[in-house]
Amino acid sequence: MFVVLTLFLCIFLALVPNVLYLVCYIIALPFHYHLPYRFFGYTAITLVVVCASLLLYGNLIGRFLHQVKQVNYVNADVPNAFVGYRIVHISDLHLDSWKGHSRQLEKRINEINNLNPDLICFTGDLVSMSANEIEPNIEILKKLKAKDGVVSVLGNHDYMPYSRISAEQRNEAIESVVRSQRNDLGWQLLLNEHVMLHLGTDSIKIIGCENHSVGAHSVVQRGNLARAMGEPQMAGFQVLLTHDPSHWRHEVLEKTPIQLTLSGHTHAMQFRIFGWTPSRWLYPECDGLYTENNQTLYVNIGLGGTAPFRIGAIPEITLITLAK
């Protein structure tokens, strides 16, 4: 698939200057002007070489790079006992993108564990197209360790909307993903649910909302935030896990008391150059930290990918330390 994509892009980029030359040549004919081809030819060659080089770099090197982003999250509502609490936020593993590269995946897991997290939050897209992607990676993913365990939600791909299967097969696949996370991996998967974490007399609420895409790519809308938050609404510190960052502005910001929201989904389109990513065209909040009116969203750009390359958008592990 990657080879086909590379060939298609190279052919397309080679054709553009040649088509432009043909149009200009035809326009110049009535004026008896001979339009030199050299500039157009060199442009076509340059575009093909640059495109092929970038894609090869992204496939062989870029997608296996990684960075640990450290965020010191300060909020007056953080309970005293949770000051210094360490949350590792990961997202978008897309396990099919690690096929044949299990050692690379294991290195990421070990690095997460070496951060000594109190809690690991996974914000969805464990798989890309099939629940079968999980089984070869169970032993590796089971090694994820945190004092309060791993809390997760499902992303749009985990509902198999892009697989050409029947509705019954899709439901079975979703159930398989749910069982794998809860039983095989030992993760606490939250499906419009929440869990309370306690330290002494203090507590925080971790809310898990099912995928609720309301932005540019609204293919799966199964979130029920009110049910996930539970009743009665509490005034304490709350962390929301929701896969799609567009959900934050649509239903969380200024509509709930949730202080911190963690999302993924965008991958920064797996392309970022000089800090810019085309993902901004689709998602106003697509990469990193956003704060408005004492409410914060963090968008993790993921560790895996839906295409086997990353250019500039380095795979990410986020360490969030709670502070007063």
Number of C-alpha atoms within 10 A of each C-alpha: 8 13 9 9 12 18 15 12 16 19 14 14 19 21 15 15 20 16 12 11 19 15 11 12 17 12 13 13 11 8 8 9 11 9 15 10 13 10 11 18 15 13 16 20 15 14 19 21 14 12 17 16 13 17 21 19 15 23 17 13 13 22 24 20 17 15 12 15 14 12 16 13 17 14 17 10 15 22 18 17 14 21 15 16 15 22 22 24 29 26 30 30 22 25 26 24 21 20 12 9 11 15 11 12 22 17 12 21 18 15 14 23 16 11 14 16 24 18 20 26 27 30 32 29 28 27 27 26 21 22 23 14 19 21 12 13 18 14 13 17 19 14 14 21 19 20 11 14 16 23 24 29 30 29 29 26 24 27 25 23 15 14 13 10 12 9 11 8 13 20 14 13 20 18 15 17 24 21 15 18 24 16 11 16 19 16 23 21 24 21 20 22 19 23 16 10 14 13 11 9 8 14 18 20 18 23 27 32 29 28 30 26 23 18 16 10 12 13 16 19 12 15 19 16 21 14 15 20 23 14 8 6 10 13 9 15 20 21 18 25 29 31 34 29 28 25 21 27 16 14 14 19 20 14 10 14 16 24 22 22 25 26 34 28 27 24 27 27 21 26 19 17 10 6 8 12 18 14 18 14 10 14 17 13 22 28 25 17 15 15 12 11 8 15 18 19 25 23 27 30 27 31 25 28 26 19 18 20 24 28 20 20 25 23 27 22 23 24 22 21 19 19 18 14
